[in-house]
Amino acid sequence: MANFVPVDDFDLVIFGGTGDLALRKLLPALYHRVSDGQITGHSRIIAASRGAISRDDYLAMVEEALRANLPQGDFSDEQWHVLRDRIYYAQCDALAADQWNDLVGFLDSTGGRVRVAYLATAPSLFGPIAKGLKQNGLITSTSRIVLEKPLGHDYESACTINDQVGECFAENQIYRIDHYLGKETVQNLLALRFANSLFEPLWRRGSIDHVQITVAEELGVGGRIEYYDKIGALRDMVQNHLMQLVCLVAMESPSSLHHDAVRDEKIKVLRAIRSISDENLKANTVRGQYKAGAIDGGAVAGYLDELNGATSSTETFVALKLEIDNWRWSNVPFYVRTGKRLPAKHSEIMIQFHDVPHSIFPEQKYEVQANRLTIRLQPDEGVQLSLMAKEPGPGGFDLRPVSLDLSFEETFGIRYPDAYERLLMEVLRGNPALFMRRDEVEAAWHFIDSIIEGWEATSHKVESYVAGSWGPTGSSSLLDRDGRNWTPDV
Ligand code: BG6
C-alpha cells in the first residue's frame, strides 16, 4: 500500500473551473487525495471562470459532478465536507483586464505558499492567462503553471504558446500535462525496464522483432465533435500519448529519475524517429473514420451521422509504422495505432521477440510461437509474458503456448488511482518529471506536422471502418506487408 505523504499548504487556481475537465477529472482527483489525507491544512482550490456564480452554486455543481463521476460507492458526505470547505469560486475573464480583481482578492495575501495555476481551458487562452497572472502581480517564486493538452495544433502554434507562457514563467515552473504519463502502468514500464536486470540485455534489435502499441477506445467522439473535427486522432492521441509511450519503451536508461535525466533520454528518441513525409507516407500511415456499426450488441452511429451528414475527412483512427534510427532499434519497427469506436477500451504495449532460430521439436499441434511481453495499460493493468511449455503427459512431446500473467490489481489489492491524482500531487510537490518539456512537445509536433502536410499534399485517403471493428483494412495491410499481424485482434 502506498504511503501518502501530505503536501504542503497550497492555493490551486483552476482556470476553466466550470468546464468538463475540471468537473469530470480534476475535482474527483482532488476528492480522492483529500480522502487519503494527502491534502490537509489550509489548502485552497479556487475555481476561476467567466460566469457570475455564487460559491454555493458552484459547490452544488461540484457535488453533482462528484456524485456522477466518482466510482460507485466512493462518494461520502463526510469527505465531501472536508473538500468543500477548501473550494472557492472567483469570477475572472482572462481576456478582460478589469476582470481579475476577484482572483487578486483571493491571492494577494498568501504569497509564501505554493501557488498553482491550472489552465483547463482552450490553448488560445494559455498566453493571455499567463500574461494576466503576471500583470496582476500573481506570480511568485513558488508559482507553477499547468498547461493541459492540446498544446497548440502544430509546431508553430505550440512554439507561440511556449513563447508567450515563457515570457511570464521560467521553464521549471511550467508543467505540460500528458495524462498518460500519470497512469500507473506507464510508470511501471520504467520499473519493469530499469528495476529488473532481466530485460535490458534483450531490449534491443538482436532479440526484439518489433513493437506494437495499441490505444483503442470504445467511445466515439460524442459531444466533442466540433472540436475533434478540427483535430483528428493523429493530433489528439498520437502527438502526445502514443509518442510518449514510444519514448518510454525506446529510451536509454536515464542516469537517475531526475526530471531532466528522464526527459533528456526521451528527447533523443523523438529526434531519432525517422521522419514520415510524402515519399514514405503511403507505406507507413493509415487513416480511418468510423461508419455506423455495433459495439457490444448495440447499434452506434457513424462519425458523419454525428456531424449531421456534413462531409469531413477527419481521421478517428490512425496507424503508423515508425522506425527509430539508432543502434538499439535499427530495423525494429514500432507499429502504433489508436482509434475511436473500436471493439473495446484496450491499451497495451506488446514487445514481440524473435522466433527461435531453429526448432528441435517434431511437427506440433501448436506451432512454436515467438515470445511476447505485453504490458497492459488498461483495463486490468498488468504484464504478461507468453512462453512455450510442454503439455503434461508421458507420451510424446507436445508443446503449448502458455503465459505468465501478473495482474497489478490482484497483486497489490488496491484501487488504481486516476492519472490526474498523481499528476496534481507531482505539481504540488514541484516534480516535473512526469510532464513534457518544451523541446519534447515541439519535437513531437515537428514529426506530426510532416505527416499532416504529406496527407494534405497527396490527398491521402481516409478509409472508413465499421464501428466495432479493429479499424480499416489498411491497418491490417500495414503489418501484413511485413509478414506480421496486430495483436490482440487477429
Ligand atoms: C484524451 C483525448 O487526451 O485522451 C481523448 O483527447 C481520449 O480523445 C482520451 O478519449 C483517452 O484517455 P484515457 O485515459 O481514457 O485512455
Residues whose N, C-alpha, C, O or C-beta is under 5 A from the ligand:
A	BS01	BG6	D236
